[in-house]
Amino acid sequence: MKDYNFKNFFKVQALKNQAGMTLIEILIALTLISLMGTFIAGKVFDSLEEGRVKSANIQMKSLESLLKDFRRKCNFYPTTEQGLEALLSKPSGGRECRNYPPNGFIDADQIPLDPWDMEYVYTSDGKTYNIMSYGNDNEEGGEGFAKDLYLRDRK
């Protein structure tokens, strides 16, 4: 009569029941992880664009403050031709500013670029002005994050 070793029999059965994950289970898990990553990445990129829009609006308001200082000292706003560069150095051509400060109106070597590394668009007739950014597509018009940003609403 055979002598069965039940102790080893149960160990073998336990090992057979502990089989690893199947290929399909692994693929499903990877798909779910990829979908979650895509969703999270989309939210992160949207947050970055929202931050850029807010930053552009803050920069335009800062430039507005400097333009008001320019107007107080010079009694006019720089024209479109003089542009925002008139905040850095005394404009040549057009009306002359007699009270222009020696170091200009801005403590920088250049006018700041918008968050998309493009120049702000400045328009003025000397009495009123507007500042705008073309947004992330750098083209006029657009929707969503590509929408143009204006200091003042267009009329």
PyMOL commands that set and color helices and strands:
alter all, ss='L'
color gray80, all
select helices_A, chain A and resi 6-17+23-74+84-87+135-137+144-146
alter helices_A, ss='H'
color red, helices_A
select strands_A, chain A and resi 121-124+129-133+149-150
alter strands_A, ss='S'
color yellow, strands_A
deselect
rebuild
show_as cartoon
